[in-house]
Amino acid sequence: MDRAAIRERLVSIVGADGVLDRPDELLVYEYDASDEVFAGHHHPDFVVLPRTAEQVSAIVRLANEVGLPVIPRGAGTGLAGGALALRGGILVVLTRMNRILEVNERDGYAVVEPGVINLELSNALQPRGYFFAPDPASQRACTIGGNVGNNSGGPHCLKYGVTTNHILGLEVVLPDGERIWTGGPVPETPGVDLTGVLVGSEGTLGIVTKVMVRLTRLPEAVSVLLAAFPDIESASHGTSAIIAAGILPAALEMMDHLTIKAVEDAFHAGYPREAGAVLLVELDGLQEIVTENTTRVAEICRQHGAWEVRVARTKEERDLLWLGRKSAFGAMGRLASNYYLVDTTVPRTKLPATMRRVEELSREYKLSIANVFHAGDGNLHPLVLFDRQRPGEVERVLECTTEILRYCVDVGGTLSGEHGIGFEKRDYMTLVFTTEDLCAMAGLKKSFDPRELFNPEKVLPSGFRCAEVGLFRQQALAQRLGLEYV
């Protein structure tokens, strides 16, 4: 079937205003939020914007008929190249499917379409006394469907868990176009946990068209505390001491001096500019317990070197402190032309040693690294700052980030805490999984998608090369960028 005929069929499914295929229309969809230097830009053949699950099913059946890849996409805020059309094909953009279909307070769930914005869901639930707990920093833009695809986290996942802990069921269009439901409002269902399999599969197994989310009660009281430390190591020890004291904050976030400087210049959030590191600690629950724990956390922070501890007195002060944290990535433009975000996780007790290693690598590779991360659950985000125009910097960034990931895996961590594997980190999967592990994952993928048309080239390394795959990728990237690889 030629291109014009495929376009005509797509228009018959979603209407003329739901099909894009001119070069100028497709340009914005050649990228997601990952860095173009590393992920590149990739041209889809068509972009379609369905409004219903029936339309998604018809699009997938057509793609199957003509043998085109299908790539699901939400708001394009992913940071691992997961929504890129690496082999062309049909990019299915779900942002028009943005309705909250049902809120059932008696059974504790809501049913939403995948294009609902994360923060808008919580805003809609708050008057009823509920919220949706996973809250990525991009929650003002990212979609629930994207959260499901990447099993996203966020500051409040320390206490409440990541996305998979808040998904009760899914409606999914499978790669043959069939539509199924998994899970449901009851806590346990017999048989294989397909909901668990699909959450975090990054659109490689199916397209989510409805999501049944768990409702979480708003806490009676909330307290946000800022503690300023002389350096990141003392703040790391303070983090471990808070958890060791038996206190489970709703969120426990850390920012280093570079990040504080960038955030203050951009947003004036009220962080002490001279601090080597700050902790943001949010405590929630019953008023009496929140009051008691706020006092205990302040004492623990002071015992570990905090020279300023401040408790937000109003909701506006709390919101301002969080604005700084959640806008930190955007503030990096104050420091450098480019940054590469490393998303990795280590056991909490390994935080001080890991931060020392990151600092060593910063010096070794002559690259500034800003750190802003979910300290409470060990989910690190070293932001390697660079300028793509400077000769040699891209290669050094690749080598440096490989060393950071390798170290984190060596101390018992893993490749991603919340942003997924996508295209960018697929070759690093060999650092964590054996060939047998990867074959098992590939077998699962084939059982859903035997023609391998669904979000191809993501998550699994090609051919499961089991040795030094990352180095080969670096060489290939350097070649593509016209750089000498040493």
Secondary structure by P-SEA (a helix, b strand, c coil): ccaaaaaaaaaaacccccccccccccccccccccccccccbbbbcbbbbbccaaaaaaaaaaaaaabbbbbbbccccccccccccccccccccccccccccccccccccccccccccaaaaaaaaccccccccccccccccccaaaaaaacccccccccccccccccccccccccccccccccccccccccccccccccccccccccccccbbbbbccccbbbbbbbbcccaaaaaaaaaaaaaacccccbbbbbcaaaaaaaaacccccccccccbbbbbbbbccaaaaaaaaaaaaaaaaaacccbbbbbccaaaaaaaaaaaaaccccccccccbbbbbbbcccccaaaaaaaaaaaaaaaacbbbbbbcccccccccbbbbbbccccaaaaaaaaaaaaaaaaaaaacccccccccccccccccccccccaaaaaaaaaaaaaacccccccccccccccccccaaaaaaaaaaaaaaccccc
